[in-house]
Amino acid sequence: MKTDTAPPTIDVVRQPSGSAELPAGAGVTPRRVPRSGAAIARRIILYVALVVLAVPFVVPTIWMIASSFKPLSEIFASPPTIFTDSPTWAAYGEAFAFQPFAQQYFNSVYIAVLVTAITMLVSSLAGYAFARIRFPGQNLLFLVVLIGLLVPGEVTIVPLFQMFKQVGLINTHWPLILVTALAAPCVLATFVMRQFFIALPGELEEAARLDGLGRVGIWWRICLPLAKPALSAVAILTFLASWNLYLEPTVYITSPELFTLPQALTRYTDAYGGEMWNTQLAAATMTVVPVLVVFLIAQKQFVEGLAHSGLKG
């Protein structure tokens, strides 16, 4: 028995006159639905809260930069002011004349770059081994490595000093490089790299083995190019840890020409032991602003690296 069925219907979207009618959803961009009043209010509240939370961090930085251009008499003037009517660059010249600040700046830069390179190499190798190679006691060994994050640097500073003194490395940059590159920052970097490599699909390694690559080849040609976000996060964290290092330079370094920047900033005092505030603020500005600019430029890669490693909040 024959039953009549209605032919399928197709919704069409009306086009302006002179153009053909298209099925609904075919190459047509849907109109954006306007936000509701409640959504707009929530977004405004969020932005206001973020601005309020940023004030304790942004205002001191602005005051530091602005005060570096003030005469010494205006820095603690009452009522306080952020900007001055008579800016001067004199404090910046004094920062270089008072001590070898250019050499100290170079010391911090090359130590931080070298520490970052060593940490990226060691952590990527260790992270790959813990993530992709199965061996007896793997998890126990990784737990022992993570315990290194729980040991404060102050606990090991005395035995390390004695060890470096015996081999004649006191008042050199080697303790700053070795301790920083192989201590807590490297442990954290190893954890970040391990979490990233664990998330990589195993099919990549299988395909690489079919192409004749060994472990080192897979790490170098396959895993490292994919790990750029994690490596960016490791580089920023390690560079900042080395750049801000203060305790270790104070213990290991005694010659002013070997000082790093955090140590050098404490030496801007006059003959009576008073602080040279405008000179110190100028030196601090030159210390902070370049790193701040680099972080602002690379913050996208930094956030992506932490997100892929499982450290996101």
C-alpha positions in Angstrom: 0.0 0.0 0.0 1.4 3.3 -1.1 1.7 6.1 1.4 2.3 9.7 0.4 5.2 11.3 2.2 5.8 15.0 2.1 9.1 16.0 0.5 11.8 17.2 2.9 11.8 21.0 3.5 14.9 23.1 3.6 15.0 26.3 5.5 16.4 29.2 3.5 18.0 32.4 4.5 16.7 35.4 2.6 19.4 37.3 0.8 19.2 40.8 -0.6 17.3 41.2 -3.9 19.2 40.0 -6.8 21.0 37.2 -5.0 20.1 33.5 -4.8 18.5 31.9 -1.8 20.9 29.7 0.2 20.0 26.8 2.6 20.2 27.8 6.2 23.7 27.6 7.6 25.4 27.4 4.2 28.2 29.9 4.3 26.2 32.4 6.3 27.7 34.0 9.4 25.2 34.1 12.2 24.4 37.4 13.7 26.0 38.0 17.1 23.6 38.0 19.9 24.0 41.2 22.0 25.1 40.7 25.6 22.5 40.9 28.3 22.7 43.7 30.9 23.7 41.2 33.6 26.6 39.9 31.6 27.8 43.5 30.9 27.5 44.3 34.6 29.6 41.2 35.6 32.3 42.2 33.1 32.4 45.7 34.4 32.7 44.5 38.0 35.5 42.1 37.0 37.5 44.9 35.3 37.0 47.2 38.3 38.2 44.4 40.7 41.3 43.7 38.5 42.2 47.4 38.5 41.8 47.6 42.3 44.0 44.5 42.7 46.6 45.9 40.3 47.0 49.2 42.3 49.4 47.8 45.0 51.7 46.4 42.2 51.5 49.2 39.6 51.7 52.3 41.8 55.0 51.5 43.5 56.6 50.7 40.1 55.3 54.0 38.7 56.6 55.9 41.8 60.0 54.2 41.5 60.4 55.2 37.9 59.1 58.8 38.4 61.2 59.3 41.6 64.4 58.3 39.7 64.0 61.6 37.8 63.5 63.7 41.0 66.1 65.7 42.9 66.9 64.0 46.3 65.0 66.7 48.2 61.7 65.9 46.4 61.6 62.2 47.0 60.1 62.4 50.5 58.5 65.8 50.2 55.3 66.5 52.0 52.7 66.3 50.6 54.0 63.5 48.4 54.0 63.7 44.6 54.5 61.1 42.0 55.8 63.3 39.2 58.2 66.3 39.4 58.2 69.6 37.7 61.9 69.6 37.2 63.0 66.1 36.0 66.7 65.4 35.8 68.9 62.5 34.5 71.6 63.2 37.1 70.8 60.1 39.2 71.3 57.8 36.2 74.8 59.2 35.6 75.6 58.9 39.3 74.6 55.2 39.2 77.4 54.4 36.8 79.9 56.8 38.4 79.5 55.6 41.9 80.5 51.9 41.2 81.1 49.7 38.1 77.4 49.4 37.4 77.8 48.6 33.7 80.1 45.6 34.6 77.6 44.5 37.3 74.8 44.7 34.8 76.7 42.6 32.4 77.5 40.1 35.2 73.7 39.6 35.9 72.9 39.3 32.2 75.4 36.7 31.3 74.9 34.6 34.5 71.1 34.6 34.0 71.4 33.7 30.3 73.9 30.9 31.1 71.9 29.5 34.0 68.7 29.6 31.8 70.4 27.7 29.0 71.8 25.0 31.3 68.5 24.6 33.1 66.5 24.3 29.9 68.9 21.6 28.7 69.0 19.6 31.9 65.3 19.9 32.7 64.2 19.0 29.2 66.4 15.8 29.2 65.3 14.9 32.7 61.7 15.7 32.1 61.7 13.6 28.9 63.3 10.7 30.8 60.8 10.8 33.6 57.8 11.1 31.2 58.6 8.7 28.3 61.2 6.2 29.6 60.1 3.4 31.9 62.7 2.1 34.4 62.6 0.6 37.9 62.1 3.1 40.7 61.1 5.8 38.3 58.3 7.3 40.4 60.4 7.0 43.6 63.3 8.8 42.0 61.1 11.6 40.7 59.7 12.0 44.2 63.2 12.4 45.6 63.9 15.1 42.9 60.7 16.9 43.9 61.8 16.9 47.6 64.5 19.3 46.5 61.8 22.0 46.3 61.1 21.6 50.0 64.7 22.3 51.1 65.4 26.0 51.7 68.5 27.4 50.1 69.6 28.8 53.5 69.9 25.2 54.8 72.6 24.2 52.2 74.4 27.5 51.9 77.1 26.8 54.6 78.1 23.3 53.3 78.1 24.6 49.7 80.3 27.5 50.8 82.8 25.1 52.4 82.8 22.9 49.3 83.4 25.8 46.9 86.1 27.2 49.2 88.0 23.9 49.1 88.1 23.9 45.3 89.0 27.6 45.1 85.8 29.0 43.5 84.9 31.6 46.1 84.8 35.2 44.7 84.0 33.8 41.2 80.7 33.4 39.4 80.8 29.6 39.2 78.9 29.1 42.5 76.1 31.4 41.2 75.9 29.4 38.0 76.1 25.9 39.3 74.0 26.3 42.4 71.2 28.1 40.5 71.2 25.9 37.4 71.1 22.6 39.4 69.0 23.6 42.5 65.3 24.4 43.1 64.7 26.3 39.8 65.9 23.2 37.9 63.7 20.9 39.9 60.6 23.1 39.1 61.7 23.2 35.5 62.0 19.4 35.4 58.5 19.1 36.8 57.1 21.5 34.1 58.8 19.6 31.3 57.8 16.2 32.6 54.1 17.3 32.7 54.3 18.6 29.2 56.0 15.5 27.7 53.5 13.2 29.4 50.7 14.9 27.5 52.2 14.1 24.1 50.6 11.2 22.2 52.6 8.0 22.1 51.9 7.7 18.3 54.5 10.5 17.7 57.3 8.3 19.2 56.1 5.2 17.4 56.2 7.1 14.1 59.6 8.5 14.9 61.0 5.0 15.7 59.6 3.7 12.3 61.7 6.5 10.7 64.8 5.2 12.5 65.1 7.8 15.3 66.5 6.8 18.6 65.8 8.3 22.0 68.0 11.4 21.5 66.7 11.9 18.0 63.1 11.8 19.3 63.9 14.2 22.1 65.7 16.7 19.8 63.6 16.5 16.6 60.1 15.7 17.9 59.6 16.6 21.5 61.6 19.8 21.8 60.0 21.6 18.9 56.6 20.7 20.3 57.6 21.9 23.8 58.2 25.6 22.9 55.4 26.8 25.3 56.8 24.8 28.2 60.4 25.9 27.4 59.2 29.5 27.3 57.8 29.2 30.8 60.9 27.5 32.1 63.1 30.2 30.5 61.2 33.0 32.1 61.0 31.4 35.6 64.7 30.5 35.6 65.8 33.8 34.2 63.9 35.7 36.9 65.2 33.4 39.7 68.8 34.0 38.6 68.2 37.7 38.0 66.8 38.3 41.5 69.4 36.2 43.3 70.7 38.0 46.4 71.7 35.6 49.2 74.2 33.5 47.1 76.1 36.5 45.6 76.3 38.1 49.1 77.9 34.9 50.4 80.2 34.0 47.5 81.2 37.3 46.0 83.3 40.0 47.7 84.8 42.1 44.8 82.6 45.0 43.5 83.4 44.3 39.9 82.0 40.8 40.3 78.7 41.9 41.9 75.4 41.2 40.4 72.6 43.8 40.3 70.7 42.9 43.6 73.9 43.0 45.5 75.0 46.2 43.8 71.8 48.0 44.6 72.6 47.9 48.3 75.9 49.7 47.9 74.5 53.2 47.0 75.2 54.9 50.3 77.0 58.2 51.1 80.0 58.7 53.3 77.8 58.7 56.4 76.0 55.5 55.6 72.8 57.3 54.4 70.9 56.0 51.4 71.3 57.8 48.0 67.7 57.3 47.3 67.4 58.9 43.8 70.6 57.1 42.6 69.3 53.8 44.1 65.9 54.3 42.4 67.6 55.0 39.1 69.6 51.9 39.3 66.6 49.9 40.4 64.6 51.2 37.4 67.3 50.1 35.0 67.3 46.7 36.7 63.5 46.2 36.7 62.1 47.8 33.5 64.0 45.6 30.9 62.9 42.4 32.6 59.3 43.7 33.0 59.2 44.6 29.3 60.4 41.1 28.3 57.8 39.4 30.5 55.0 41.5 29.1 56.1 40.6 25.6 56.4 36.8 26.4 53.5 36.5 28.8 51.4 34.6 26.3 54.0 31.9 25.9 54.5 31.9 29.7 50.8 31.3 30.4 50.5 28.6 27.6 53.5 26.8 29.0 52.0 26.6 32.5 48.6 25.6 31.1 50.1 22.7 29.2 52.2 21.6 32.2 49.2 21.3 34.5 50.2 24.2 36.8 47.2 26.4 35.9 45.2 27.6 38.8 
